[in-house]
Amino acid sequence: MNKTDLISVVSCKTELSKANTKKVVEAFMEAVAEALQREGKVTIAGFGTFSVVDRCMRVGINPRTKQVIEIPAHKSVKFKAGADLTNSVQ
């Protein structure tokens, strides 16, 4: 499912217009991103937890040229699914 599919499904379930649903989805994503920048962690009970993690510098291989490259240290976002979400998939 991509963002457009998500907007369509939520729009049908809530009877909101797609335009309004798009605003809600984008506002949610923006709120999560801002909270991650401020606090480093966002927990939504029953859904899951987003957290910022530090990735160390590592060595990789450019798949096109097969050349060894250095991948610099950086921050990344990690998601851990909550119990309700995990159980709904099984």
PDB file with one MODEL, atoms N, CA, C and O in Angstrom:
MODEL        1
ATOM      1  N   MET A   1       0.845  -1.176   0.000  1.00  0.00           N
ATOM      2  CA  MET A   1       0.000   0.000   0.000  1.00  0.00           C
ATOM      3  C   MET A   1       0.889   1.237   0.000  1.00  0.00           C
ATOM      4  O   MET A   1       1.835   1.334   0.782  1.00  0.00           O
ATOM      5  N   ASN A   2       0.584   2.162  -0.866  1.00  0.00           N
ATOM      6  CA  ASN A   2       1.318   3.429  -0.885  1.00  0.00           C
ATOM      7  C   ASN A   2       0.437   4.533  -0.291  1.00  0.00           C
ATOM      8  O   ASN A   2      -0.685   4.277   0.148  1.00  0.00           O
ATOM      9  N   LYS A   3       0.956   5.753  -0.283  1.00  0.00           N
ATOM     10  CA  LYS A   3       0.247   6.876   0.338  1.00  0.00           C
ATOM     11  C   LYS A   3      -1.106   7.125  -0.336  1.00  0.00           C
ATOM     12  O   LYS A   3      -2.094   7.377   0.354  1.00  0.00           O
ATOM     13  N   THR A   4      -1.168   7.061  -1.643  1.00  0.00           N
ATOM     14  CA  THR A   4      -2.418   7.276  -2.371  1.00  0.00           C
ATOM     15  C   THR A   4      -3.453   6.215  -2.000  1.00  0.00           C
ATOM     16  O   THR A   4      -4.627   6.529  -1.801  1.00  0.00           O
ATOM     17  N   ASP A   5      -3.012   4.957  -1.907  1.00  0.00           N
ATOM     18  CA  ASP A   5      -3.919   3.876  -1.506  1.00  0.00           C
ATOM     19  C   ASP A   5      -4.435   4.109  -0.088  1.00  0.00           C
ATOM     20  O   ASP A   5      -5.621   3.920   0.184  1.00  0.00           O
ATOM     21  N   LEU A   6      -3.543   4.519   0.812  1.00  0.00           N
ATOM     22  CA  LEU A   6      -3.932   4.788   2.199  1.00  0.00           C
ATOM     23  C   LEU A   6      -4.995   5.882   2.253  1.00  0.00           C
ATOM     24  O   LEU A   6      -5.987   5.759   2.972  1.00  0.00           O
ATOM     25  N   ILE A   7      -4.784   6.937   1.500  1.00  0.00           N
ATOM     26  CA  ILE A   7      -5.749   8.048   1.469  1.00  0.00           C
ATOM     27  C   ILE A   7      -7.101   7.556   0.965  1.00  0.00           C
ATOM     28  O   ILE A   7      -8.134   7.937   1.517  1.00  0.00           O
ATOM     29  N   SER A   8      -7.118   6.731  -0.056  1.00  0.00           N
ATOM     30  CA  SER A   8      -8.380   6.194  -0.592  1.00  0.00           C
ATOM     31  C   SER A   8      -9.111   5.332   0.437  1.00  0.00           C
ATOM     32  O   SER A   8     -10.321   5.467   0.616  1.00  0.00           O
ATOM     33  N   VAL A   9      -8.381   4.455   1.105  1.00  0.00           N
ATOM     34  CA  VAL A   9      -9.002   3.558   2.091  1.00  0.00           C
ATOM     35  C   VAL A   9      -9.548   4.349   3.272  1.00  0.00           C
ATOM     36  O   VAL A   9     -10.680   4.123   3.700  1.00  0.00           O
ATOM     37  N   VAL A  10      -8.749   5.278   3.803  1.00  0.00           N
ATOM     38  CA  VAL A  10      -9.200   6.079   4.946  1.00  0.00           C
ATOM     39  C   VAL A  10     -10.381   6.949   4.546  1.00  0.00           C
ATOM     40  O   VAL A  10     -11.311   7.135   5.332  1.00  0.00           O
ATOM     41  N   SER A  11     -10.352   7.477   3.345  1.00  0.00           N
ATOM     42  CA  SER A  11     -11.453   8.293   2.851  1.00  0.00           C
ATOM     43  C   SER A  11     -12.760   7.498   2.835  1.00  0.00           C
ATOM     44  O   SER A  11     -13.801   8.005   3.255  1.00  0.00           O
ATOM     45  N   CYS A  12     -12.710   6.271   2.360  1.00  0.00           N
ATOM     46  CA  CYS A  12     -13.910   5.422   2.319  1.00  0.00           C
ATOM     47  C   CYS A  12     -14.399   5.070   3.716  1.00  0.00           C
ATOM     48  O   CYS A  12     -15.603   5.067   3.972  1.00  0.00           O
ATOM     49  N   LYS A  13     -13.471   4.775   4.620  1.00  0.00           N
ATOM     50  CA  LYS A  13     -13.854   4.360   5.977  1.00  0.00           C
ATOM     51  C   LYS A  13     -14.402   5.516   6.808  1.00  0.00           C
ATOM     52  O   LYS A  13     -15.210   5.294   7.710  1.00  0.00           O
ATOM     53  N   THR A  14     -13.979   6.740   6.520  1.00  0.00           N
ATOM     54  CA  THR A  14     -14.391   7.885   7.331  1.00  0.00           C
ATOM     55  C   THR A  14     -15.430   8.756   6.656  1.00  0.00           C
ATOM     56  O   THR A  14     -15.995   9.647   7.290  1.00  0.00           O
ATOM     57  N   GLU A  15     -15.689   8.516   5.397  1.00  0.00           N
ATOM     58  CA  GLU A  15     -16.615   9.319   4.595  1.00  0.00           C
ATOM     59  C   GLU A  15     -16.142  10.768   4.456  1.00  0.00           C
ATOM     60  O   GLU A  15     -16.948  11.664   4.206  1.00  0.00           O
ATOM     61  N   LEU A  16     -14.843  10.994   4.616  1.00  0.00           N
ATOM     62  CA  LEU A  16     -14.246  12.299   4.329  1.00  0.00           C
ATOM     63  C   LEU A  16     -13.886  12.342   2.855  1.00  0.00           C
ATOM     64  O   LEU A  16     -13.708  11.301   2.224  1.00  0.00           O
ATOM     65  N   SER A  17     -13.780  13.530   2.312  1.00  0.00           N
ATOM     66  CA  SER A  17     -13.348  13.639   0.918  1.00  0.00           C
ATOM     67  C   SER A  17     -11.873  13.237   0.838  1.00  0.00           C
ATOM     68  O   SER A  17     -11.153  13.279   1.835  1.00  0.00           O
ATOM     69  N   LYS A  18     -11.444  12.852  -0.345  1.00  0.00           N
ATOM     70  CA  LYS A  18     -10.034  12.490  -0.510  1.00  0.00           C
ATOM     71  C   LYS A  18      -9.124  13.676  -0.225  1.00  0.00           C
ATOM     72  O   LYS A  18      -8.030  13.501   0.311  1.00  0.00           O
ATOM     73  N   ALA A  19      -9.560  14.871  -0.575  1.00  0.00           N
ATOM     74  CA  ALA A  19      -8.761  16.076  -0.329  1.00  0.00           C
ATOM     75  C   ALA A  19      -8.566  16.291   1.169  1.00  0.00           C
ATOM     76  O   ALA A  19      -7.457  16.585   1.616  1.00  0.00           O
ATOM     77  N   ASN A  20      -9.650  16.142   1.950  1.00  0.00           N
ATOM     78  CA  ASN A  20      -9.536  16.305   3.401  1.00  0.00           C
ATOM     79  C   ASN A  20      -8.730  15.176   4.029  1.00  0.00           C
ATOM     80  O   ASN A  20      -7.951  15.401   4.955  1.00  0.00           O
ATOM     81  N   THR A  21      -8.922  13.962   3.523  1.00  0.00           N
ATOM     82  CA  THR A  21      -8.169  12.820   4.031  1.00  0.00           C
ATOM     83  C   THR A  21      -6.683  12.999   3.765  1.00  0.00           C
ATOM     84  O   THR A  21      -5.851  12.672   4.611  1.00  0.00           O
ATOM     85  N   LYS A  22      -6.352  13.520   2.585  1.00  0.00           N
ATOM     86  CA  LYS A  22      -4.950  13.767   2.251  1.00  0.00           C
ATOM     87  C   LYS A  22      -4.346  14.758   3.249  1.00  0.00           C
ATOM     88  O   LYS A  22      -3.211  14.575   3.688  1.00  0.00           O
ATOM     89  N   LYS A  23      -5.089  15.799   3.609  1.00  0.00           N
ATOM     90  CA  LYS A  23      -4.606  16.775   4.587  1.00  0.00           C
ATOM     91  C   LYS A  23      -4.368  16.118   5.941  1.00  0.00           C
ATOM     92  O   LYS A  23      -3.378  16.416   6.610  1.00  0.00           O
ATOM     93  N   VAL A  24      -5.270  15.223   6.350  1.00  0.00           N
ATOM     94  CA  VAL A  24      -5.137  14.529   7.630  1.00  0.00           C
ATOM     95  C   VAL A  24      -3.906  13.623   7.624  1.00  0.00           C
ATOM     96  O   VAL A  24      -3.121  13.637   8.572  1.00  0.00           O
ATOM     97  N   VAL A  25      -3.735  12.842   6.569  1.00  0.00           N
ATOM     98  CA  VAL A  25      -2.593  11.932   6.474  1.00  0.00           C
ATOM     99  C   VAL A  25      -1.278  12.722   6.469  1.00  0.00           C
ATOM    100  O   VAL A  25      -0.332  12.350   7.162  1.00  0.00           O
ATOM    101  N   GLU A  26      -1.217  13.790   5.706  1.00  0.00           N
ATOM    102  CA  GLU A  26      -0.001  14.601   5.655  1.00  0.00           C
ATOM    103  C   GLU A  26       0.264  15.301   6.981  1.00  0.00           C
ATOM    104  O   GLU A  26       1.419  15.449   7.380  1.00  0.00           O
ATOM    105  N   ALA A  27      -0.791  15.733   7.669  1.00  0.00           N
ATOM    106  CA  ALA A  27      -0.619  16.362   8.985  1.00  0.00           C
ATOM    107  C   ALA A  27      -0.094  15.349   9.994  1.00  0.00           C
ATOM    108  O   ALA A  27       0.752  15.681  10.824  1.00  0.00           O
ATOM    109  N   PHE A  28      -0.592  14.111   9.929  1.00  0.00           N
ATOM    110  CA  PHE A  28      -0.114  13.045  10.807  1.00  0.00           C
ATOM    111  C   PHE A  28       1.375  12.789  10.574  1.00  0.00           C
ATOM    112  O   PHE A  28       2.153  12.708  11.525  1.00  0.00           O
ATOM    113  N   MET A  29       1.763  12.662   9.310  1.00  0.00           N
ATOM    114  CA  MET A  29       3.167  12.399   8.986  1.00  0.00           C
ATOM    115  C   MET A  29       4.062  13.549   9.445  1.00  0.00           C
ATOM    116  O   MET A  29       5.153  13.321   9.967  1.00  0.00           O
ATOM    117  N   GLU A  30       3.604  14.763   9.253  1.00  0.00           N
ATOM    118  CA  GLU A  30       4.364  15.947   9.672  1.00  0.00           C
ATOM    119  C   GLU A  30       4.492  15.995  11.197  1.00  0.00           C
ATOM    120  O   GLU A  30       5.559  16.317  11.720  1.00  0.00           O
ATOM    121  N   ALA A  31       3.413  15.677  11.906  1.00  0.00           N
ATOM    122  CA  ALA A  31       3.438  15.680  13.371  1.00  0.00           C
ATOM    123  C   ALA A  31       4.413  14.633  13.903  1.00  0.00           C
ATOM    124  O   ALA A  31       5.150  14.899  14.853  1.00  0.00           O
ATOM    125  N   VAL A  32       4.423  13.453  13.300  1.00  0.00           N
ATOM    126  CA  VAL A  32       5.351  12.396  13.722  1.00  0.00           C
ATOM    127  C   VAL A  32       6.793  12.837  13.468  1.00  0.00           C
ATOM    128  O   VAL A  32       7.657  12.660  14.328  1.00  0.00           O
ATOM    129  N   ALA A  33       7.055  13.409  12.295  1.00  0.00           N
ATOM    130  CA  ALA A  33       8.416  13.861  11.960  1.00  0.00           C
ATOM    131  C   ALA A  33       8.889  14.944  12.930  1.00  0.00           C
ATOM    132  O   ALA A  33      10.034  14.914  13.381  1.00  0.00           O
ATOM    133  N   GLU A  34       8.018  15.896  13.252  1.00  0.00           N
ATOM    134  CA  GLU A  34       8.391  16.965  14.184  1.00  0.00           C
ATOM    135  C   GLU A  34       8.659  16.415  15.580  1.00  0.00           C
ATOM    136  O   GLU A  34       9.613  16.830  16.239  1.00  0.00           O
ATOM    137  N   ALA A  35       7.826  15.485  16.032  1.00  0.00           N
ATOM    138  CA  ALA A  35       8.013  14.886  17.353  1.00  0.00           C
ATOM    139  C   ALA A  35       9.305  14.072  17.405  1.00  0.00           C
ATOM    140  O   ALA A  35       9.987  14.063  18.430  1.00  0.00           O
ATOM    141  N   LEU A  36       9.646  13.395  16.323  1.00  0.00           N
ATOM    142  CA  LEU A  36      10.899  12.636  16.287  1.00  0.00           C
ATOM    143  C   LEU A  36      12.092  13.576  16.377  1.00  0.00           C
ATOM    144  O   LEU A  36      13.075  13.266  17.051  1.00  0.00           O
ATOM    145  N   GLN A  37      12.017  14.718  15.707  1.00  0.00           N
ATOM    146  CA  GLN A  37      13.108  15.697  15.786  1.00  0.00           C
ATOM    147  C   GLN A  37      13.246  16.248  17.192  1.00  0.00           C
ATOM    148  O   GLN A  37      14.361  16.435  17.679  1.00  0.00           O
ATOM    149  N   ARG A  38      12.119  16.510  17.853  1.00  0.00           N
ATOM    150  CA  ARG A  38      12.129  17.088  19.203  1.00  0.00           C
ATOM    151  C   ARG A  38      12.481  16.064  20.271  1.00  0.00           C
ATOM    152  O   ARG A  38      13.363  16.296  21.098  1.00  0.00           O
ATOM    153  N   GLU A  39      11.791  14.933  20.249  1.00  0.00           N
ATOM    154  CA  GLU A  39      11.856  13.985  21.351  1.00  0.00           C
ATOM    155  C   GLU A  39      12.578  12.683  21.030  1.00  0.00           C
ATOM    156  O   GLU A  39      13.007  11.977  21.942  1.00  0.00           O
ATOM    157  N   GLY A  40      12.716  12.357  19.754  1.00  0.00           N
ATOM    158  CA  GLY A  40      13.421  11.145  19.369  1.00  0.00           C
ATOM    159  C   GLY A  40      12.587   9.873  19.420  1.00  0.00           C
ATOM    160  O   GLY A  40      13.074   8.798  19.071  1.00  0.00           O
ATOM    161  N   LYS A  41      11.321   9.987  19.855  1.00  0.00           N
ATOM    162  CA  LYS A  41      10.482   8.793  19.970  1.00  0.00           C
ATOM    163  C   LYS A  41       9.008   9.187  19.932  1.00  0.00           C
ATOM    164  O   LYS A  41       8.606  10.183  20.533  1.00  0.00           O
ATOM    165  N   VAL A  42       8.200   8.387  19.211  1.00  0.00           N
ATOM    166  CA  VAL A  42       6.756   8.581  19.156  1.00  0.00           C
ATOM    167  C   VAL A  42       6.108   7.215  19.364  1.00  0.00           C
ATOM    168  O   VAL A  42       6.369   6.276  18.612  1.00  0.00           O
ATOM    169  N   THR A  43       5.263   7.109  20.385  1.00  0.00           N
ATOM    170  CA  THR A  43       4.572   5.858  20.671  1.00  0.00           C
ATOM    171  C   THR A  43       3.077   6.064  20.474  1.00  0.00           C
ATOM    172  O   THR A  43       2.481   6.974  21.050  1.00  0.00           O
ATOM    173  N   ILE A  44       2.484   5.210  19.657  1.00  0.00           N
ATOM    174  CA  ILE A  44       1.040   5.221  19.441  1.00  0.00           C
ATOM    175  C   ILE A  44       0.528   3.879  19.955  1.00  0.00           C
ATOM    176  O   ILE A  44       0.746   2.838  19.336  1.00  0.00           O
ATOM    177  N   ALA A  45      -0.153   3.921  21.092  1.00  0.00           N
ATOM    178  CA  ALA A  45      -0.598   2.695  21.759  1.00  0.00           C
ATOM    179  C   ALA A  45      -1.390   1.809  20.796  1.00  0.00           C
ATOM    180  O   ALA A  45      -2.293   2.273  20.100  1.00  0.00           O
ATOM    181  N   GLY A  46      -1.036   0.542  20.772  1.00  0.00           N
ATOM    182  CA  GLY A  46      -1.719  -0.420  19.918  1.00  0.00           C
ATOM    183  C   GLY A  46      -1.221  -0.448  18.487  1.00  0.00           C
ATOM    184  O   GLY A  46      -1.471  -1.413  17.764  1.00  0.00           O
ATOM    185  N   PHE A  47      -0.524   0.589  18.070  1.00  0.00           N
ATOM    186  CA  PHE A  47      -0.025   0.654  16.688  1.00  0.00           C
ATOM    187  C   PHE A  47       1.469   0.359  16.647  1.00  0.00           C
ATOM    188  O   PHE A  47       1.903  -0.581  15.981  1.00  0.00           O
ATOM    189  N   GLY A  48       2.262   1.172  17.369  1.00  0.00           N
ATOM    190  CA  GLY A  48       3.693   0.937  17.376  1.00  0.00           C
ATOM    191  C   GLY A  48       4.482   2.144  17.829  1.00  0.00           C
ATOM    192  O   GLY A  48       3.923   3.158  18.248  1.00  0.00           O
ATOM    193  N   THR A  49       5.807   2.015  17.734  1.00  0.00           N
ATOM    194  CA  THR A  49       6.717   3.064  18.184  1.00  0.00           C
ATOM    195  C   THR A  49       7.698   3.420  17.077  1.00  0.00           C
ATOM    196  O   THR A  49       8.350   2.551  16.498  1.00  0.00           O
ATOM    197  N   PHE A  50       7.789   4.719  16.795  1.00  0.00           N
ATOM    198  CA  PHE A  50       8.803   5.249  15.892  1.00  0.00           C
ATOM    199  C   PHE A  50       9.922   5.790  16.770  1.00  0.00           C
ATOM    200  O   PHE A  50       9.646   6.456  17.768  1.00  0.00           O
ATOM    201  N   SER A  51      11.178   5.521  16.423  1.00  0.00           N
ATOM    202  CA  SER A  51      12.288   6.071  17.196  1.00  0.00           C
ATOM    203  C   SER A  51      13.447   6.413  16.270  1.00  0.00           C
ATOM    204  O   SER A  51      13.603   5.834  15.195  1.00  0.00           O
ATOM    205  N   VAL A  52      14.254   7.371  16.718  1.00  0.00           N
ATOM    206  CA  VAL A  52      15.433   7.780  15.968  1.00  0.00           C
ATOM    207  C   VAL A  52      16.610   6.955  16.476  1.00  0.00           C
ATOM    208  O   VAL A  52      16.822   6.846  17.683  1.00  0.00           O
ATOM    209  N   VAL A  53      17.372   6.376  15.555  1.00  0.00           N
ATOM    210  CA  VAL A  53      18.552   5.590  15.924  1.00  0.00           C
ATOM    211  C   VAL A  53      19.771   6.144  15.191  1.00  0.00           C
ATOM    212  O   VAL A  53      19.668   6.648  14.073  1.00  0.00           O
ATOM    213  N   ASP A  54      20.920   6.040  15.842  1.00  0.00           N
ATOM    214  CA  ASP A  54      22.178   6.440  15.223  1.00  0.00           C
ATOM    215  C   ASP A  54      22.778   5.244  14.499  1.00  0.00           C
ATOM    216  O   ASP A  54      22.909   4.164  15.075  1.00  0.00           O
ATOM    217  N   ARG A  55      23.135   5.433  13.263  1.00  0.00           N
ATOM    218  CA  ARG A  55      23.791   4.393  12.472  1.00  0.00           C
ATOM    219  C   ARG A  55      25.280   4.727  12.393  1.00  0.00           C
ATOM    220  O   ARG A  55      25.651   5.859  12.081  1.00  0.00           O
ATOM    221  N   CYS A  56      26.110   3.761  12.670  1.00  0.00           N
ATOM    222  CA  CYS A  56      27.557   3.970  12.627  1.00  0.00           C
ATOM    223  C   CYS A  56      28.047   4.017  11.180  1.00  0.00           C
ATOM    224  O   CYS A  56      27.369   3.556  10.262  1.00  0.00           O
ATOM    225  N   MET A  57      29.236   4.582  11.003  1.00  0.00           N
ATOM    226  CA  MET A  57      29.881   4.562   9.691  1.00  0.00           C
ATOM    227  C   MET A  57      30.150   3.097   9.348  1.00  0.00           C
ATOM    228  O   MET A  57      30.502   2.295  10.213  1.00  0.00           O
ATOM    229  N   ARG A  58      29.977   2.768   8.068  1.00  0.00           N
ATOM    230  CA  ARG A  58      30.256   1.403   7.638  1.00  0.00           C
ATOM    231  C   ARG A  58      30.761   1.403   6.210  1.00  0.00           C
ATOM    232  O   ARG A  58      30.675   2.401   5.494  1.00  0.00           O
ATOM    233  N   VAL A  59      31.282   0.271   5.820  1.00  0.00           N
ATOM    234  CA  VAL A  59      31.798   0.104   4.466  1.00  0.00           C
ATOM    235  C   VAL A  59      30.754  -0.648   3.661  1.00  0.00           C
ATOM    236  O   VAL A  59      30.190  -1.633   4.136  1.00  0.00           O
ATOM    237  N   GLY A  60      30.497  -0.188   2.447  1.00  0.00           N
ATOM    238  CA  GLY A  60      29.544  -0.841   1.570  1.00  0.00           C
ATOM    239  C   GLY A  60      30.127  -0.987   0.180  1.00  0.00           C
ATOM    240  O   GLY A  60      31.275  -0.616  -0.064  1.00  0.00           O
ATOM    241  N   ILE A  61      29.337  -1.525  -0.725  1.00  0.00           N
ATOM    242  CA  ILE A  61      29.778  -1.712  -2.103  1.00  0.00           C
ATOM    243  C   ILE A  61      28.758  -1.060  -3.023  1.00  0.00           C
ATOM    244  O   ILE A  61      27.560  -1.322  -2.915  1.00  0.00           O
ATOM    245  N   ASN A  62      29.236  -0.207  -3.930  1.00  0.00           N
ATOM    246  CA  ASN A  62      28.369   0.405  -4.923  1.00  0.00           C
ATOM    247  C   ASN A  62      27.942  -0.709  -5.886  1.00  0.00           C
ATOM    248  O   ASN A  62      28.790  -1.294  -6.560  1.00  0.00           O
ATOM    249  N   PRO A  63      26.634  -1.011  -5.959  1.00  0.00           N
ATOM    250  CA  PRO A  63      26.197  -2.137  -6.797  1.00  0.00           C
ATOM    251  C   PRO A  63      26.440  -1.928  -8.293  1.00  0.00           C
ATOM    252  O   PRO A  63      26.557  -2.897  -9.043  1.00  0.00           O
ATOM    253  N   ARG A  64      26.516  -0.682  -8.722  1.00  0.00           N
ATOM    254  CA  ARG A  64      26.723  -0.407 -10.144  1.00  0.00           C
ATOM    255  C   ARG A  64      28.184  -0.606 -10.539  1.00  0.00           C
ATOM    256  O   ARG A  64      28.481  -1.236 -11.554  1.00  0.00           O
ATOM    257  N   THR A  65      29.105  -0.054  -9.715  1.00  0.00           N
ATOM    258  CA  THR A  65      30.527  -0.089 -10.078  1.00  0.00           C
ATOM    259  C   THR A  65      31.315  -1.165  -9.330  1.00  0.00           C
ATOM    260  O   THR A  65      32.467  -1.439  -9.665  1.00  0.00           O
ATOM    261  N   LYS A  66      30.696  -1.771  -8.322  1.00  0.00           N
ATOM    262  CA  LYS A  66      31.340  -2.774  -7.460  1.00  0.00           C
ATOM    263  C   LYS A  66      32.504  -2.182  -6.666  1.00  0.00           C
ATOM    264  O   LYS A  66      33.347  -2.912  -6.145  1.00  0.00           O
ATOM    265  N   GLN A  67      32.539  -0.857  -6.580  1.00  0.00           N
ATOM    266  CA  GLN A  67      33.595  -0.162  -5.869  1.00  0.00           C
ATOM    267  C   GLN A  67      33.244  -0.085  -4.373  1.00  0.00           C
ATOM    268  O   GLN A  67      32.091   0.151  -4.010  1.00  0.00           O
ATOM    269  N   VAL A  68      34.247  -0.287  -3.517  1.00  0.00           N
ATOM    270  CA  VAL A  68      34.051  -0.179  -2.072  1.00  0.00           C
ATOM    271  C   VAL A  68      33.884   1.297  -1.720  1.00  0.00           C
ATOM    272  O   VAL A  68      34.679   2.138  -2.139  1.00  0.00           O
ATOM    273  N   ILE A  69      32.837   1.601  -0.941  1.00  0.00           N
ATOM    274  CA  ILE A  69      32.572   2.987  -0.550  1.00  0.00           C
ATOM    275  C   ILE A  69      32.371   3.062   0.962  1.00  0.00           C
ATOM    276  O   ILE A  69      32.026   2.072   1.607  1.00  0.00           O
ATOM    277  N   GLU A  70      32.590   4.238   1.504  1.00  0.00           N
ATOM    278  CA  GLU A  70      32.352   4.470   2.922  1.00  0.00           C
ATOM    279  C   GLU A  70      30.992   5.133   3.079  1.00  0.00           C
ATOM    280  O   GLU A  70      30.725   6.180   2.488  1.00  0.00           O
ATOM    281  N   ILE A  71      30.137   4.512   3.881  1.00  0.00           N
ATOM    282  CA  ILE A  71      28.809   5.074   4.160  1.00  0.00           C
ATOM    283  C   ILE A  71      28.928   5.815   5.484  1.00  0.00           C
ATOM    284  O   ILE A  71      29.195   5.191   6.511  1.00  0.00           O
ATOM    285  N   PRO A  72      28.735   7.131   5.484  1.00  0.00           N
ATOM    286  CA  PRO A  72      28.945   7.909   6.709  1.00  0.00           C
ATOM    287  C   PRO A  72      27.903   7.597   7.796  1.00  0.00           C
ATOM    288  O   PRO A  72      26.820   7.088   7.509  1.00  0.00           O
ATOM    289  N   ALA A  73      28.253   7.912   9.029  1.00  0.00           N
ATOM    290  CA  ALA A  73      27.318   7.768  10.136  1.00  0.00           C
ATOM    291  C   ALA A  73      26.137   8.707   9.903  1.00  0.00           C
ATOM    292  O   ALA A  73      26.302   9.803   9.367  1.00  0.00           O
ATOM    293  N   HIS A  74      24.965   8.275  10.303  1.00  0.00           N
ATOM    294  CA  HIS A  74      23.770   9.100  10.126  1.00  0.00           C
ATOM    295  C   HIS A  74      22.663   8.642  11.072  1.00  0.00           C
ATOM    296  O   HIS A  74      22.767   7.592  11.706  1.00  0.00           O
ATOM    297  N   LYS A  75      21.619   9.432  11.155  1.00  0.00           N
ATOM    298  CA  LYS A  75      20.447   9.070  11.947  1.00  0.00           C
ATOM    299  C   LYS A  75      19.406   8.478  11.014  1.00  0.00           C
ATOM    300  O   LYS A  75      19.313   8.850   9.844  1.00  0.00           O
ATOM    301  N   SER A  76      18.624   7.548  11.552  1.00  0.00           N
ATOM    302  CA  SER A  76      17.594   6.887  10.774  1.00  0.00           C
ATOM    303  C   SER A  76      16.361   6.692  11.654  1.00  0.00           C
ATOM    304  O   SER A  76      16.453   6.810  12.876  1.00  0.00           O
ATOM    305  N   VAL A  77      15.219   6.399  11.056  1.00  0.00           N
ATOM    306  CA  VAL A  77      14.000   6.151  11.817  1.00  0.00           C
ATOM    307  C   VAL A  77      13.717   4.653  11.826  1.00  0.00           C
ATOM    308  O   VAL A  77      13.774   3.985  10.794  1.00  0.00           O
ATOM    309  N   LYS A  78      13.412   4.148  13.012  1.00  0.00           N
ATOM    310  CA  LYS A  78      13.100   2.734  13.200  1.00  0.00           C
ATOM    311  C   LYS A  78      11.638   2.637  13.646  1.00  0.00           C
ATOM    312  O   LYS A  78      11.166   3.491  14.396  1.00  0.00           O
ATOM    313  N   PHE A  79      10.920   1.609  13.194  1.00  0.00           N
ATOM    314  CA  PHE A  79       9.533   1.395  13.622  1.00  0.00           C
ATOM    315  C   PHE A  79       9.414   0.007  14.218  1.00  0.00           C
ATOM    316  O   PHE A  79       9.857  -0.976  13.626  1.00  0.00           O
ATOM    317  N   LYS A  80       8.813  -0.064  15.394  1.00  0.00           N
ATOM    318  CA  LYS A  80       8.538  -1.355  16.023  1.00  0.00           C
ATOM    319  C   LYS A  80       7.023  -1.467  16.177  1.00  0.00           C
ATOM    320  O   LYS A  80       6.399  -0.653  16.858  1.00  0.00           O
ATOM    321  N   ALA A  81       6.444  -2.469  15.547  1.00  0.00           N
ATOM    322  CA  ALA A  81       4.990  -2.654  15.586  1.00  0.00           C
ATOM    323  C   ALA A  81       4.531  -3.002  16.993  1.00  0.00           C
ATOM    324  O   ALA A  81       5.206  -3.733  17.717  1.00  0.00           O
ATOM    325  N   GLY A  82       3.369  -2.467  17.373  1.00  0.00           N
ATOM    326  CA  GLY A  82       2.755  -2.764  18.663  1.00  0.00           C
ATOM    327  C   GLY A  82       2.042  -4.105  18.618  1.00  0.00           C
ATOM    328  O   GLY A  82       1.849  -4.687  17.551  1.00  0.00           O
ATOM    329  N   ALA A  83       1.653  -4.586  19.791  1.00  0.00           N
ATOM    330  CA  ALA A  83       1.016  -5.900  19.905  1.00  0.00           C
ATOM    331  C   ALA A  83      -0.292  -5.980  19.118  1.00  0.00           C
ATOM    332  O   ALA A  83      -0.542  -6.978  18.442  1.00  0.00           O
ATOM    333  N   ASP A  84      -1.127  -4.947  19.197  1.00  0.00           N
ATOM    334  CA  ASP A  84      -2.402  -4.971  18.473  1.00  0.00           C
ATOM    335  C   ASP A  84      -2.193  -5.090  16.964  1.00  0.00           C
ATOM    336  O   ASP A  84      -2.895  -5.845  16.292  1.00  0.00           O
ATOM    337  N   LEU A  85      -1.226  -4.339  16.438  1.00  0.00           N
ATOM    338  CA  LEU A  85      -0.935  -4.381  15.004  1.00  0.00           C
ATOM    339  C   LEU A  85      -0.359  -5.737  14.619  1.00  0.00           C
ATOM    340  O   LEU A  85      -0.742  -6.307  13.598  1.00  0.00           O
ATOM    341  N   THR A  86       0.547  -6.248  15.418  1.00  0.00           N
ATOM    342  CA  THR A  86       1.166  -7.555  15.144  1.00  0.00           C
ATOM    343  C   THR A  86       0.125  -8.648  15.172  1.00  0.00           C
ATOM    344  O   THR A  86       0.120  -9.512  14.295  1.00  0.00           O
ATOM    345  N   ASN A  87      -0.757  -8.635  16.156  1.00  0.00           N
ATOM    346  CA  ASN A  87      -1.771  -9.676  16.275  1.00  0.00           C
ATOM    347  C   ASN A  87      -2.817  -9.608  15.170  1.00  0.00           C
ATOM    348  O   ASN A  87      -3.404 -10.631  14.819  1.00  0.00           O
ATOM    349  N   SER A  88      -3.062  -8.418  14.611  1.00  0.00           N
ATOM    350  CA  SER A  88      -4.066  -8.291  13.553  1.00  0.00           C
ATOM    351  C   SER A  88      -3.572  -8.867  12.228  1.00  0.00           C
ATOM    352  O   SER A  88      -4.373  -9.137  11.334  1.00  0.00           O
ATOM    353  N   VAL A  89      -2.280  -9.054  12.098  1.00  0.00           N
ATOM    354  CA  VAL A  89      -1.711  -9.573  10.853  1.00  0.00           C
ATOM    355  C   VAL A  89      -1.715 -11.093  10.848  1.00  0.00           C
ATOM    356  O   VAL A  89      -1.737 -11.707   9.781  1.00  0.00           O
ATOM    357  N   GLN A  90      -1.693 -11.696  12.000  1.00  0.00           N
ATOM    358  CA  GLN A  90      -1.595 -13.155  12.077  1.00  0.00           C
ATOM    359  C   GLN A  90      -2.895 -13.848  11.856  1.00  0.00           C
ATOM    360  O   GLN A  90      -2.954 -15.077  11.894  1.00  0.00           O
TER     361      GLN A  90
ENDMDL
END
